[in-house]
């Protein structure tokens, strides 16, 4: 009985923390739009600047990943961080989210810690593919359409 009360109070504490966080971090519509625009512009700028250092995979991996994280974070300004995380953990896109976040971690790890250019480049390719697949999860029927097109293009039956 006591364990159930503790679990219920822990759940209330967790809910109250998120509610307090959301209440204290309220932004006006104009502030949300500015935050979104600035974060998205910074993300796109980092991604484009990463093309300048394309032949140095370590610097490319860092700037490309930073650009992706800023772009991903920009949508949290529009819909809020709680809803962003809820949408990312939706069963329809949980695998795409997991692969995308794992590829970001692998890219940063291989660029900052291992300093392996080939591994960094492979991680960036995986990150880019995961970003596309993750983005397609927000468009109705886009992933199934892309899957069918890819199967039709690479079908080896004669």
Buried (B, 14 or more C-beta within 10 A) or exposed (E): EEEEEEEEEEEEEEEEEEEEEEEEEEEEEEEBEEBBEEBBEBBBEBBEBBEEBEEBBBBBBBBBBBBBBBBBBBBBBBEBBBEBEEBBEEEEBEEBBBBBBBBBEBBBBBBEEEEBBEBBBBBBEBBBEBBBBBBBBBEEEBBEEBEEEEEEEEEEEE
